[in-house]
Amino acid sequence: MQLLPIVFGGIMSHLKLIVPAVIVLGGFLVCSTATYGKTEYVKTTQKQCVYCHVKVSADKDAMNKNLTDAGKYYAEHKNLDGYQDKK
């Protein structure tokens, strides 16, 4: 006489797929970095992050400290109108 129903084997085979998928998705969530830049900055300036920042990092305070001259100008004026690139 069998005590466990046949369905139990089906659940175990599903768990063999579900558990690794959950681990992989959890890894993606943990390892992905949050972005602190705002999309309106990109839309208004038409520039990438490295135009105003020396290096890009996940730390918001570090991003505020590593501004280029263009980034400092944008922080003061809230736009890049009138900013001249130093060549």
Sequence and secondary structure as in RCSB ss.txt:
>XXXX:A:sequence
MQLLPIVFGGIMSHLKLIVPAVIVLGGFLVCSTATYGKTEYVKTTQKQCVYCHVKVSADKDAMNKNLTDAGKYYA
EHKNLDGYQDKK
>XXXX:A:secstr
   S THHHHHHHHHHHHHHHHHHHHHHHHHS    S HHHHHHH   HHHHBSS  S HHHHHHSB HHHHHHH
HHSS TT     
